[in-house]
């Protein structure tokens, strides 16, 4: 019996001990799983890499389109409403009496212009250096207008008498300095050489041309230097009143539409 009581006491003490320790040992709860930060970061990196790779593949497959070269023979007709021919010359006035006409004494740059211009350009865009067909400008020089009506009437009716010789014509014979190929929208510079006829006198002339083609429209500016005396015209000179310089500048601003 004492043996049984002893076992009971021992068992009771063991229960007390286990209770004091929080009860019977339980299987440890698994540690809380941390958010898979590393896994998500890796996934994001992989997604970004995949996006970049796809973009690179797309860029390789479809590169940005460059301006396509244009080619072949094409004819462009001058649009007068969008074009202008002009001359610029230096004058020098001396007489006080001219002040009554609203003309100041001293040196003056005079510009006369007109939109009475017609013609066409025929270009071979496979080889701009080769002249193709008819390349001609014709200007009605008896319609050139400056800031003084008296001056305009004088050159038309008296000297050089443009009403008697109303047109000036330039016919191109060669193109120099043009690029071998041409891409639409590109601005190019070249020299257009040919013959200029004024008052039935023809002289060789070279225009410096800056031009650009956009769609079916050709635009540009052509300039050259000449002398009044080259065309049998004595530069006007009135004693103690006015002198006109012999050199002058010709400029043609042109817009030409493709002939269909």
NUVOLO-7758 format. One record per atom (N, C-alpha, C, O): x, y, z. Coordinates in steps of 0.001 Angstrom, whole numbers, padded with zeros to 6 digits, always signed. Atoms other than C-alpha are relative to their C-alpha. Layout:
N
XYZ...
***
This chain:
260
+000820-001196+000000+000000+000000+000000+000846+001235+000000+000557+002214-000687-000917-001143-000033+002859+002315+000847+000603+000204-001372+000813+001330-001822-000577-000087+001358+004304+001520-002520-000977+000703-000928-000565+001516-001756+001024-000618+000859+000984+002534-004179-000119+001454+000301-000246+002258-000623+000101-001408-000388+000798+005786-002207+001182+000764-000550+001034+001892-001018-001215-000664+000512+004381+006601-003215-000125+000275-001471+000225+001365-001924+000149-000187+001444+003616+006103-006896-001000+001093-000277-000853+001866-001223+001031-001017+000193+000515+008273-006491+000566+001370+000238+000283+002311-000504-000608-001308-000318+002520+011069-004864+000905+000439-001124+000875+001594-001549-000932-000321+001094+005158+010905-007558-000761+000438-001224-000385+001397-001897+000811-000355+001182+002502+010983-010252-000618+001367+000164-000694+002134-000795+000622-001292-000272+000805+013968-008576+000997+001124-000177+000697+002167-000757-001062-001006+000133+004083+015853-008361+000349+000215-001469+000609+001339-001896-000330-000102+001427+004765+015091-012019-001044+000828-000722-000705+001632-001591+001079-000773+000631+001355+016505-013019+000149+001466+000327+000002+002326-000541-000191-001386-000413+002001+019654-010961+001141+000641-000783+001048+001786-001227-001182-000528+000710+005395+020065-012612-000343+000322-001444+000032+001375-001959+000364-000216+001399+003980+019702-016100-000951+001176-000137-000872+001943-001097+000941-001127+000059+001155+022145-015296+000733+001297+000151+000432+002290-000512-000768-001229-000204+003671+024647-014017+000766+000373-001252+001018+001553-001497-000765-000267+001235+005572+024304-017290-000889+000261-001189-000401+000367-002314+000889-000353+001103+002504+025023-019359-000661-001170-000620-001156-001077-001743+000721+001150+000490+001095+021666-019825+000902-000873-000801+002087-000586-000972-000823+000932+000747+002259+018797-021863+000608+000667-001220+000013+001543-001848-000710-000595+001152+004789+019610-024545-000773-000241-001274-001204-001357-001565+000724+000108+001280+003124+020338-027857+000972+000133-001143+002072+000675-001032-000864-000119+001190+004494+020075-031264+000172+001477-000321-000816+002186-000508-000210-001454+000219+006113+023478-031870-000722+000464-001275-000651-000164-002332+000707-000565+001175+003988+025641-034160+001021+000477-001004+002032+001076-000639-000976-000432+001012+005729+026294-037393+000125+001514+000011-000859+002236+000176-000246-001459+000014+007312+029723-037572-000806+000639-001112-000996+000075-002190+000806-000716+001015+005223+032309-039385+000824+000186-001268+001972+000631-001248-000719-000118+001289+006140+032261-043007+000092+001466-000395-000929+002144-000510-000178-001392+000413+007625+035612-044023-000506+000194-001420-000499-000726-002238+000474-000299+001363+006201+037342-047076+001118-000280-000977+002270+000084-000742-001039+000420+000961+008019+036009-050086+000554+001206-000757+000386+001333-001970-000525-001215+000621+009789+039343-050688+000993-000337-001096+000918+000181-002210-001032+000329+000980+012740+037802-052427-000607-000606-001249-000187-000321-002370+000631+000645+001151+010491+035695-054606-000710+001013-000876-000610+000955-002101+000708-001023+000775+008327+038693-055615+000977+000898-000745+000737+001265-001896-001006-000849+000656+011423+040795-056352+000582-000701-001213+000792-000096-002265-000548+000751+001124+012809+038048-058517-000994-000047-001154-000626+000074-002323+001031+000046+001045+009502+037776-060354-000096+001333-000725-000233+001383-001948+000065-001332+000623+009417+041545-060913+001180+000220-000935+001035+000763-002031-001201-000140+000847+012977+041469-062234-000150-000779-001289+000179-000296-002372+000191+000825+001194+012131+038644-064579-001014+000631-000945-000830+000601-002162+001029-000630+000839+009005+040483-065806+000574+001204-000736+000319+001404-001923-000612-001183+000635+010989+043687-066435+000938-000424-001117+000948+000165-002197-000926+000490+001015+013646+041735-068289-000746-000492-001227-000332-000258-002362+000794+000507+001121+010990+040045-070384-000576+001149-000818-000612+001095-002047+000555-001163+000714+009399+043420-071201+001056+000669-000856+000808+001008-002014-001095-000626+000761+012758+044909-072231+000383-000851-001202+000645-000335-002289-000356+000893+001101+013524+041860-074322-001030+000082-001114-000686+000069-002296+001061-000091+001004+010152+042117-076048+000106+001309-000760-000072+001354-001977-000128-001305+000657+010685+045820-076713+001165-000003-000965+001070+000528-002072-001164+000062+000880+014146+045140-078123-000303-000808-001249+000112-000459-002354+000362+000828+001152+012740+042404-080323-000885+000771-000963-000726+000694-002181+000918-000782+000839+009976+044722-081537+000755+001080-000757+000485+001335-001931-000782-001048+000668+012480+047497-082265+000828-000575-001123+001008+000051-002167-000791+000636+001051+014611+045061-084209-000876-000387-001177-000490-000258-002339+000889+000465+001059+011649+043728-086109-000575+001149-000802-000798+001028-002007+000617-001128+000703+010208+047156-086919+000737+001285+000347+000208+002082+001121-000758-001210-000285+012893+049892-086818-000751+001226-000499-001608+001145-001380+000641-001245+000411+011854+053511-087130+000240+000248-001477+001371+000175-001956-000106-000160+001448+011132+054212-090767+000761+001265-000344+000421+002345+000140-000749-001156+000473+013663+056513-092410-000672+000534-001255-001460-000147-001910+000573-000595+001209+012765+058904-095187+000420-000829-001206+001607-001043-001448-000280+000867+001143+012496+056758-098267+000506+000835-001172-000032+001905-001458-000470-000717+001190+014507+057818-101305-001109+000069-001049-001888-000870-001208+000949-000125+001099+012392+059128-104157+000786-000075-001291+001964+000284-001326-000764+000253+001213+013306+058342-107712-000844+000245-001241-002052+000474-001175+000674-000099+001281+012478+058626-111369-000138+001422-000507+000022+002372+000259+000217-001323+000595+011827+061527-113751-001339+000589+000430-002354-000108+000424+001232-000672-000419+009248+064057-112532+000006+001436-000507+001059+002067-000592+000147-001352+000537+007937+067353-113908-000809+000850+000978-001869+000436+001447+000639-000914-000940+007004+070314-111691-000288+001328-000696+000586+001900-001348+000434-001230+000666+005043+073356-112906-000091+001133+001017-000654+000956+002098-000009-001153-000887+005514+076803-111345-001418+000440+000359-002295+000505-000503+001271-000546-000478+002611+078089-109225+000214+001496+000229+000814+001869+001237-000280-001436-000111+002630+081901-109793-000452+000616+001323+000252+001458+001881+000535-000598-001218+000489+082710-106747+000896-000244+001212+000821+000489+002198-000893+000338-001114+003117+081110-104491+001463+000222-000360+002354-000246+000348-001366-000228+000466+006200+082270-106412+000241+001491-000207-000705+002274-000298-000323-001411+000195+008040+085561-106887+001380+000139-000612+002326-000528-000193-001290-000342+000587+010821+086921-109087+000313+001446+000364-000573+002300+000338-000349-001354-000406+012729+089996-107981+001427+000352-000388+002261-000522-000626-001361-000494+000190+015774+092129-108616+000309+000973+001129-000591+001604+001683-000450-000943-001023+017819+094160-106129+001199+000755-000549+002142+000146-001053-001074-000829+000535+020058+097077-107116+000236+001180+000945-000670+001592+001670-000339-001149-000830+021836+099938-105353-000168+001298-000777+000276+001411-001920+000144-001333+000585+020889+103534-106095+000585+001018+000975+000669+000769+002178-000465-001087-000856+022341+106787-104803-000605+001305-000485-000487+001660-001658+000681-001260+000319+020404+110065-104690+000796+001169+000556+001443+001067+001598-000786-001169-000399+021921+113535-104470-000829+001256+000192-000488+002077+001044+000714-001280+000020+019320+116253-105042-001020+000108+001111-001765-000832+001389+000997-000251-001033+017281+117798-102253-001411-000048-000564-002364-000361+000148+001331-000045+000607+014415+118108-104702-000695-001354+000062-001924-001430+000060+000611+001330-000036+013905+114350-104548-000761-000237+001296-001632-001104+001367+000710+000166-001268+012772+114734-100952-001481+000295-000167-002313-000252+000557+001405-000320+000248+009555+116216-102325-000765-001212-000529-001989-001287-000419+000632+001214+000513+008912+112829-103950+000021-001123+001037-000355-002263+000764-000049+001006-001056+009433+111063-100666+001210-000896-000100+001217-001996+000454-001222+000789+000171+012908+109839-101647+001111+000661+000793+001415+001833+000568-001080-000551-000816+015705+110332-099124+001303-000005-000770+001554-000882-001597-001316-000046+000625+019165+111385-100230+000878-001111+000579+000631-001621+001672-000929+001030-000434+021991+108892-099972-000223-001310-000729-001010-001399-001672+000074+001303+000651+022413+105261-100884-001278-000726+000416-001740-000619+001552+001261+000699-000235+019327+103105-101180+000018-001340-000735+000459-001425-001881+000150+001312+000635+018722+099436-101894-001417-000099-000532-002384+000016+000222+001304+000056+000654+015883+099067-104375-000317-001437-000405+000525-002135-000971+000449+001333+000399+013910+095873-104885-001277+000113-000815-002239+000758-000399+001198+000100+000822+011436+095255-107680-000405-001455-000103+000452-002326-000250+000429+001405+000020+009321+092120-107730-001313-000167-000751-002051+000793-000970+001238+000352+000680+006500+090373-109547-000305-001472+000226+000593-002281+000456+000416+001398-000057+004499+087174-109333-000421-000503-001383-000952-001604-001531+000293+000404+001379+004037+087099-113092+001156-000866-000507+001996-000425-001292-001069+000946+000328+006273+084053-113453-000622-001339-000339-001580-001775+000300+000480+001330+000382+005729+080734-115190+001169-000841-000472+002265-000336-000715-001058+000904+000453+007703+077704-116240-000120-001356+000654-001110-001650+001325+000014+001344-000570+008576+074181-115214+001413-000513+000206+002373-000020-000387-001267+000684-000265+011352+071986-113890-000225-001483-000227-001173-002063+000303+000047+001446+000212+011947+068448-115111+001276-000589+000593+002383-000289+000147-001136+000545-000737+014181+066469-112766-000009-001513-000044-001063-002148-000014-000159+001444-000118+015527+062946-112764+000517-000269+001407+001701-000077+001682-000371+000167-001400+015535+062068-109068+000938-001182+000225+001465-001350+001325-001013+001047-000088+017702+059016-109784+001389+000578-000244+002393+000006+000179-001268-000651+000320+020405+061368-111024-000254+001493-000197-000460+001962-001316+000309-001426+000060+019860+065024-110167+001003+000776-000840+000712+001880-001301-001019-000695+000771+023046+065926-111974-000262+000010-001495+000433+000699-002241+000291+000034+001436+021510+065153-115348-001213+000871-000309-002286+000681+000264+001128-000842+000411+019345+067809-116966-000980-000862-000788-000576-001692-001602+001008+000831+000652+016086+066318-118161-001057+000899-000605-001767+001602+000115+001080-000744+000644+013841+067943-120712+000098+001497+000187+001191+002064+000210+000087-001460-000047+012697+071537-120343+000020+000514+001435-000818+000135+002254-000098-000649-001293+013788+073573-117321+000079+001497-000252+001158+002024-000523+000077-001395+000436+012650+077159-117923-000844+000847+000953-001891+000414+001435+000778-001035-000697+011516+080269-116013-000223+001150-000976+000707+001561-001670+000287-001215+000777+009799+083148-117826-000686+001006+000905-001688+000698+001550+000522-001052-000876+009146+086421-116003-000442+001190-000840+000275+001610-001748+000459-001222+000663+007070+089379-117207+000632+001189+000713+000102+001689+001706-000764-001031-000701+009620+092049-116319-000642+001388-000097-000262+002298+000641+000696-001290+000048+007316+094893-117368-001072+000108+001087-001809+001092+001139+000910-000081-001155+005250+094067-114260+000784+000120+001307+000185+000128+002382-000809-000165-001211+008165+094446-111817-000397+001307+000693-000517+002351+000051+000490-001154-000749+007079+096835-109077+000912+000286+001190+001264-000616+001950-000813-000434-001133+009186+098849-106603-000867+000869+000921-002096+000858+000840+000739-000880-000906+008258+101351-103899-000297+001364-000620-000882+002227+000035+000234-001274+000666+008134+104194-106468-000630-000222-001375+000000-000799-002262+000692+000177+001278+005581+104247-109296+000708+000753-001125+000712+000286-002265-000709-000758+001032+007602+106925-111153+001171-000793-000567+001417-000795-001773-001118+000834+000446+010609+104625-111266-000506-001136-000891+000072-001423-001939+000547+001135+000751+008474+101718-112478-000443+000429-001399-000165-000257-002383+000460-000492+001307+006890+103760-115263+001170+000363-000907+001109+000167-002121-001159-000401+000799+010281+105054-116373+000650-001215-000663+000917-001196-001864-000687+001162+000573+011876+101610-116823-000900-000765-000969-000408-001492-001832+000911+000681+000927+008755+100326-118578-000129+000764-001322-000133+000170-002401+000327-000787+001187+008195+103200-120980+001223+000627-000680+001197+000881-001884-001140-000722+000583+011629+104798-121478+001252-000872-000033+001538-001504-001050-001268+000734-000001+014875+103154-120436+000026-000943+001200-000056-000493+002343-000317+000704+001260+015331+100220-120744-001200-000354-000862-001033-001076-001845+001154+000252+000868+011783+100081-122160-000516-001421+000086-000618-002111-000928+000448+001384-000181+010495+096839-120693-001365-000275-000627-001705-001434-000866+001266+000251+000694+007082+097348-122282+000241-000508-001422-000587-001224-001986-000350+000473+001346+008807+096745-125615+000601-001396+000052+000457-002179-000888-000599+001330-000208+010683+093710-124250-000547-000548+001321+000157-000531+002330+000711+000258-001261+008210+092431-121663+000414-001251+000771+000018-001411+001926-000328+001244-000708+009733+089051-120789+001499-000242+000090+002277+000180-000765-001366+000515-000164+012965+087610-119482-000126-001505+000210-000995-001966+000950+000107+001464-000050+013600+083886-119874+001345-000625+000356+002386-000276-000202-001186+000778-000348+016074+081550-118225-000262-001452-000364-001269-002030+000043+000100+001410+000389+016624+078103-119745+001219-000736+000524+002350-000425+000152-001103+000747-000614+018712+075646-117746+000559-001034-000970-000173-001643-001750-000656+001000+000844+021243+073430-119491+000721-001068+000819+000990-002153+000303-000685+001002-000820+022967+071643-116584-000206+000284+001480-000483+001412+001887+000088-000080-001460+022815+070954-112858+001325-000494+000559+001815-001553+000166-001284+000376-000594+026000+070850-110790-000098+000000+001523-000795+000823+002117-000080+000038-001452+026698+069867-107196-001184-000633+000697-001284-000557+001921+001161+000658-000616+023453+067956-106624+000408-001368+000549+001325-001988+000010-000333+001320-000541+023537+064782-104474-000363-001109-000982-001218-000930-001850+000247+001131+000909+023584+061402-106217-001406-000556+000178-002040-000966-000794+001358+000481-000264+020327+060350-104526-000732+001048+000831-000120+001951+001402+000782-000994-000738+017502+062253-102902-001063-000681+000847-001742-001599+000386+001048+000485-000895+015250+061548-099900-001001+001118+000240-000613+002267+000450+001056-001003-000120+011923+063341-099570+000140+000814+001274+000411+000274+002347-000096-000908-001134+011968+066381-097294+001388+000542+000239+001568+001452+001048-001384-000453-000165+015729+066829-097583+000219+001301-000779-000207+001423-001928-000336-001249+000689+016946+070341-098421+001361-000162-000660+002328-000566-000014-001245+000174+000735+019624+070317-101091+000421+001317-000653-000405+002184-000937-000566-001163+000673+021903+072919-102642+000697-000450-001271+001402-001459-001278-000682+000324+001254+023084+072889-106235+000038+001245-000875-000565+002267-000548-000111-001109+000954+023939+075146-109161-000740-000367-001284-000587-001461-001828+000771+000188+001227+021627+075539-112134+000561+000965-001041+000407+002182-000932-000658-000811+001028+023495+076750-115205-000820-000007-001283-001383-001031-001669+000748-000085+001244+021867+077992-118391+000147+001356-000653+001163+002027-000472-000045-001250+000760+021061+081007-120558-001142+000915+000420-002298+000495+000481+000993-001000-000365+019262+084185-119482-000145+000996-001151+000839+001582-001602+000268-000917+001112+017628+086281-122210-000825+001186+000484-001930+001019+001001+000681-001252-000335+016676+089923-121566+000183+000954-001172+001306+001171-001625-000037-000945+001128+015814+092386-124354+000712-000607-001218+001504+000056-001887-000561+000721+001156+016789+089799-126993+001509-000212+000097+002143-000556-000900-001424+000279-000227+020299+089503-125507+000100-001180+000960-000496-001175+002037-000118+001221-000797+021282+086090-124161+001397-000109+000596+002399+000033-000106-001264+000139-000709+023995+085588-121554-000020-001279+000835-001059-001658+001376-000060+001168-000893+025197+082474-119723-000136+000452+001456+000387+001495+001848+000261-000376-001388+024100+082512-116103-000075-001252+000860-000554-002297+000418+000080+001122-000940+024426+080255-113061-000726+000443+001261-000322+001403+001918+000767-000274-001211+021872+080275-110262+000443-000948+001109+000657-002137+000874-000174+000830-001193+022625+079035-106749-001399-000340+000511-002198+000551+000800+001353+000442-000320+019589+076961-105811-000008-000767+001316+000856-001606+001570+000283+000765-001206+018310+075733-102464-001441-000476-000147-002349+000342-000297+001343+000525+000290+015303+073407-102860-000331-001199+000876+000546-001848+001447+000483+001134-000799+013185+070805-101100-001279-000543-000623-002128+000216-001090+001188+000665+000533+010593+068275-102256-000780-000628+001139-000234-001407+001920+000887+000603-000991+007624+067390-100031-001249-000472-000725-002059+000338-001174+001144+000545+000733+005079+065057-101600+000100+000364-001464+001059-000004-002143-000018-000385+001408+004192+066542-104962+000312+001488-000181+000023+002067-001228-000292-001428+000059+005398+070079-104155+001487+000266+000154+002119-000184+001110-001413-000380-000005+008847+071463-104952+000094+001487+000330-000521+002312-000347-000180-001399-000372+009881+074693-103220+001481+000326+000073+002310-000556+000295-001399-000381-000082+013089+076681-103257+000245+001448-000341-000678+002210-000629-000452-001354+000326+015059+079845-103883+001214-000118-000906+002128-000898-000637-001120-000036+000931+017397+080552-106808+000504+001435-000093-000288+002353-000311-000566-001348+000061+019766+083542-106802+001227+000030-000908+001925-000972-001065-001194-000196+000822+022434+084931-109124+000347+001483-000041-000471+002331+000315-000473-001375+000162+024471+088094-109761+000197+000282-001490+000638-000585-002244-000167-000386+001407+024507+089972-113063+000338+001484-000062+000456+002148+000968-000227-001433+000217+025225+093402-114560-001049+000528-000970-001409-000135-001943+000971-000626+000895+022729+095748-116146+000578+000140-001397-000113-000063-002396-000645-000234+001300+025225+096471-118899+000154-001274-000819+000362-001207-002030-000105+001265+000743+025382+092758-119810-001113-000138-001036-000973-000877-002011+001156+000146+000878+022018+093181-121511-000258+001272-000817-001394+001584-001175+000094-001175+000856+022740+096339-123461-000719+001168+000641-001237+002035-000063+000679-001079-000717+021301+098625-120796+001047+000847+000706+001841+000330+001492-000909-000912-000686+023260+101667-119677-000584+000305+001378-001716+000780+001469+000532-000299-001333+022902+102004-115879-000413+001469+000100+000405+002345-000181+000473-001392-000063+020804+105155-115333+000895+000882+000860+001326+000483+001942-000793-000976-000747+022765+108215-114219-000464+001382-000398-000364+001780-001559+000485-001361+000241+021311+111678-113889+000858+000956+000812+000935+000849+002036-000954-000903-000631+023767+114474-113135-000606+000679+001222-001701+001239+001170+000392-000655-001252+023524+115740-109545-001344-000483+000560-001934+000163+001427+001295+000498-000472+020421+113637-109013+000062-001450+000463-000232-001757+001618+000143+001428-000278+020724+109876-109181+000980-000814-000836+001220-000510-002005-000771+001005+000737+023036+107022-110142-000482-001377+000427-000878-001589+001573+000387+001384-000271+022208+103339-110383+001214-000883-000250+001855-000777-001296-001157+000886+000132+024901+100696-109807-000213-001003-001125-001346-001378-001428+000083+000971+001090+025697+098294-112637-000332-001415+000507-001190-002077-000077+000325+001357-000489+025693+095044-110577-001396-000053+000625-001842+000908+001253+001279+000205-000664+022352+093679-109462-000204-001483+000287+000473-002341-000280+000290+001382-000422+020921+090533-107869-001362-000425-000512-002326+000339-000460+001273+000592+000422+018216+088297-109296-000338-001124+000978+000513-001951+001306+000448+001065-000897+016195+086089-106967-001358-000522-000462-002257+000252-000792+001272+000644+000339+013436+083622-107784-000394-000919+001153+000287-001907+001429+000592+000868-001009+011360+082163-104960-001111-000796-000694-002074-000222-001202+000950+000779+000796+009442+079297-106462-000688-001097+000797-000123-001697+001711+000768+001166-000421+006747+076803-105634-000505-000663-001259-001140-000018-002094+000399+000719+001217+006120+074140-108255-000744-001276+000390-000331-002009+001289+000837+001174-000262+003443+071450-108294+000272-001069-001057+000439-000767-002238-000276+001081+000950+004031+068059-109855-001097-000111-001043-002286-000078-000726+000924+000155+001102+002426+067662-113237-000435-001449-000089+000393-002348-000234+000520+001377+000009+000169+064615-113246-000204-000492-001432-000634-001626-001640
***
